[in-house]
């Protein structure tokens, strides 16, 4: 499926790592700045949804990578 969109496996891995990093960034922002909660929640949801779509594109993830991807 990834080839349908023009991505190779390495590019998809990089995208997953990037999106995971952004998810962590928003989690930290939501914890430290409650006044920004609504905006942070909206962006966090976009990144969560994107992460799930990328995981679907990648297909089965080896067990040794599942933990680091979900952290």
Residue pairs with C-beta under 8 A, 6 or more apart in sequence:
1 56
1 57
1 59
2 8
2 9
2 11
2 12
2 57
2 58
5 57
7 15
7 57
9 58
12 54
12 57
12 58
13 58
15 54
16 51
16 54
16 55
16 58
16 69
19 47
19 50
19 51
19 54
20 51
20 69
20 71
22 47
23 44
23 47
23 48
23 51
26 40
26 43
26 44
26 47
27 44
29 36
29 40
30 36
30 37
30 40
30 41
30 44
33 40
55 61
55 69
61 69
